[in-house]
Amino acid sequence: MLRTELLYRWLTETIDLLNELNNPEIVKPPADIVSCSIKVPYLLDELLAHAATHLSVIRPEQQDYYRTHAAHLQNH
């Protein structure tokens, strides 16, 4: 369930933080990025870790929980 929450967060909010100017030269469309993760297995874990880190900031009461998961995803 957590991985689904993280993917949803990344697709709906976290990716927007990377591309505040909405410039396709800076960040590719989310579907393209997720599609690349099929060919590059670690990419999805990095996207989920990025979302977990984002959640650790906006939900300070659960900071340790999300940071632990972010670290696990990056070291998996």
C-alpha positions in Angstrom: 0.0 0.0 0.0 2.8 2.4 0.8 4.4 2.0 -2.7 1.1 2.9 -4.2 0.7 5.9 -2.0 4.2 7.1 -2.9 3.7 6.6 -6.7 0.4 8.5 -6.5 2.1 11.3 -4.5 4.9 11.5 -7.0 2.6 11.6 -10.0 0.2 14.1 -8.6 2.4 16.5 -6.6 6.1 15.7 -6.2 6.9 15.9 -9.9 5.4 19.3 -10.1 8.1 20.6 -7.7 10.8 19.6 -10.2 9.2 21.6 -13.0 7.6 24.8 -11.6 8.1 26.4 -15.0 6.1 23.6 -16.8 8.9 23.3 -19.3 9.0 20.0 -21.1 12.7 20.5 -21.8 13.4 20.3 -18.0 11.2 17.3 -17.0 9.6 14.8 -19.3 5.9 13.9 -18.9 5.3 11.6 -16.0 4.1 8.7 -18.2 7.4 8.8 -20.1 9.4 8.7 -16.9 7.4 5.8 -15.5 7.8 4.0 -18.8 11.5 4.4 -18.6 11.4 2.7 -15.2 10.4 -0.5 -17.0 13.7 -0.5 -18.7 15.7 0.8 -15.8 14.6 -1.1 -12.7 16.2 1.2 -10.0 14.4 4.3 -11.5 11.0 3.5 -9.9 12.6 3.0 -6.5 14.3 6.4 -6.9 11.0 8.0 -7.8 9.3 6.5 -4.8 12.1 7.5 -2.6 11.8 11.1 -3.9 8.1 11.0 -3.0 8.8 9.6 0.5 11.3 12.4 1.1 8.7 14.9 0.0 6.1 13.4 2.4 8.7 13.5 5.2 8.8 17.3 4.8 5.1 18.0 4.4 4.1 15.5 7.2 6.6 16.2 10.0 4.7 14.0 12.4 5.6 11.0 10.2 9.1 12.3 9.2 11.0 9.3 10.5 8.6 6.8 8.9 8.9 8.3 5.4 12.7 9.0 5.7 13.3 5.4 6.7 11.3 4.2 3.6 13.1 6.7 1.4 16.5 5.4 2.5 15.4 1.8 2.1 14.2 2.4 -1.4 17.5 4.1 -2.4 19.6 1.3 -0.9 17.5 -1.6 -2.0 
